[in-house]
Amino acid sequence: MSTQSIEILTNKEELSYSGDKFKADGAYGATDGLHTVSWKLNAFKGRIFIECSLITDPGDSDWFAIPIGSGTDYKEYATQTTITEANTFTVNAVWVRARVDRSAITPAPGSYSQATLGSVDSVLLNT
């Protein structure tokens, strides 16, 4: 399989949300399971998760998080951060998606505000 770069998530004016599912290495019959994700954040505050599924037609409970933080299943930005960052992981999954979660922010924001929570400009997947 040739390497391809796919945008799997962009900003939504919501506190927390999941992106659509995209084919992972296993969907193409590849056996190395090597994936790279990168994200570009603009004054972002919250957590980024990369999740995978082994199920052909996954439901909400069929996803598991890939460890991308320092001992966690997410990368947390406790203060507004502007950064482009990449992570590589190996998993023989069928699907992959990105997820934004802001439930751990204290005090909890009542609604989304780009001025205080920033944005996810893009999350790219390379398989």
C-alpha positions as CSV (number, residue, x, y, z in Angstrom):
1,M,0.0,0.0,0.0
2,S,1.3,3.5,-0.8
3,T,1.5,6.1,1.9
4,Q,-1.4,8.5,2.0
5,S,-2.3,11.5,4.1
6,I,-6.0,12.0,5.0
7,E,-7.6,14.8,7.1
8,I,-9.6,12.9,9.7
9,L,-10.7,15.9,11.9
10,T,-11.2,19.6,11.8
11,N,-12.6,22.1,14.2
12,K,-16.3,22.0,15.3
13,E,-17.9,24.6,17.4
14,E,-18.6,22.0,20.2
15,L,-16.9,21.3,23.5
16,S,-16.3,17.6,22.8
17,Y,-16.7,15.6,19.6
18,S,-15.5,12.7,17.6
19,G,-14.4,12.7,13.9
20,D,-15.6,10.2,11.3
21,K,-14.0,6.8,10.9
22,F,-11.3,6.3,8.3
23,K,-9.7,3.2,7.1
24,A,-6.6,2.1,9.1
25,D,-3.8,-0.1,7.9
26,G,-5.7,-3.4,8.6
27,A,-8.5,-2.4,6.2
28,Y,-6.0,-2.4,3.4
29,G,-4.6,-5.9,4.3
30,A,-1.3,-4.4,5.5
31,T,0.3,-6.3,8.4
32,D,2.8,-3.7,9.8
33,G,0.1,-1.6,11.5
34,L,2.3,1.5,11.2
35,H,0.3,4.8,11.4
36,T,1.3,8.4,12.0
37,V,-1.1,11.2,13.0
38,S,-0.3,14.8,13.2
39,W,-2.4,17.7,14.5
40,K,-2.3,21.4,14.1
41,L,-3.8,23.3,17.0
42,N,-4.5,27.0,17.4
43,A,-4.7,28.2,21.0
44,F,-6.3,24.8,21.8
45,K,-7.2,23.8,25.3
46,G,-8.4,20.2,26.0
47,R,-7.5,16.7,25.2
48,I,-6.8,14.9,21.8
49,F,-7.5,11.2,21.6
50,I,-6.7,8.9,18.7
51,E,-9.0,5.9,18.7
52,C,-9.1,2.6,16.7
53,S,-11.5,-0.2,16.2
54,L,-11.2,-3.8,15.1
55,I,-14.8,-4.1,14.2
56,T,-16.0,-3.9,10.5
57,D,-19.0,-1.7,11.4
58,P,-18.1,-0.1,14.8
59,G,-20.6,1.3,17.2
60,D,-19.9,3.9,19.9
61,S,-18.5,1.3,22.4
62,D,-16.3,-0.4,19.8
63,W,-13.4,2.1,20.0
64,F,-10.2,2.0,22.1
65,A,-7.7,4.8,22.7
66,I,-4.2,4.6,21.5
67,P,-1.6,5.7,24.0
68,I,-0.2,9.0,22.7
69,G,0.4,11.0,25.9
70,S,3.1,10.6,28.5
71,G,1.6,7.5,30.2
72,T,-2.0,8.4,29.0
73,D,-4.3,7.5,26.2
74,Y,-4.5,11.2,25.2
75,K,-2.5,14.3,24.7
76,E,-3.6,17.1,27.1
77,Y,-3.2,20.8,26.6
78,A,-4.0,22.4,30.0
79,T,-3.4,25.9,28.7
80,Q,-4.1,27.4,25.3
81,T,-1.5,25.9,23.0
82,T,-0.6,26.6,19.4
83,I,1.4,23.6,18.0
84,T,1.9,21.1,15.2
85,E,2.7,17.7,16.7
86,A,3.0,14.2,15.3
87,N,2.8,10.7,16.9
88,T,3.5,7.3,15.4
89,F,1.8,4.1,16.7
90,T,1.5,0.5,15.6
91,V,-1.8,-1.2,15.7
92,N,-3.4,-3.6,13.2
93,A,-6.8,-1.9,13.3
94,V,-9.5,-1.6,10.7
95,W,-10.6,2.0,11.5
96,V,-9.1,5.1,13.1
97,R,-10.6,8.3,14.3
98,A,-9.7,11.4,16.3
99,R,-11.6,12.8,19.2
100,V,-11.6,16.1,21.1
101,D,-12.6,16.1,24.8
102,R,-12.8,19.1,27.1
103,S,-14.7,17.4,30.0
104,A,-11.6,17.6,32.2
105,I,-11.3,21.4,32.0
106,T,-11.9,23.2,35.3
107,P,-13.9,25.2,35.8
108,A,-16.1,23.4,33.2
109,P,-17.0,25.7,30.3
110,G,-20.7,26.0,29.7
111,S,-20.3,26.2,26.0
112,Y,-17.7,26.3,23.2
113,S,-15.9,29.6,22.8
114,Q,-13.0,29.7,20.3
115,A,-11.5,32.7,22.2
116,T,-11.0,30.6,25.3
117,L,-10.8,27.0,24.0
118,G,-9.1,27.5,20.6
119,S,-9.4,25.2,17.7
120,V,-8.2,22.1,16.0
121,D,-7.1,23.3,12.5
122,S,-6.6,19.7,11.3
123,V,-5.7,16.1,12.3
124,L,-4.0,14.2,9.6
125,L,-3.5,10.4,9.3
126,N,-0.7,8.8,7.4
127,T,-1.0,5.0,6.9
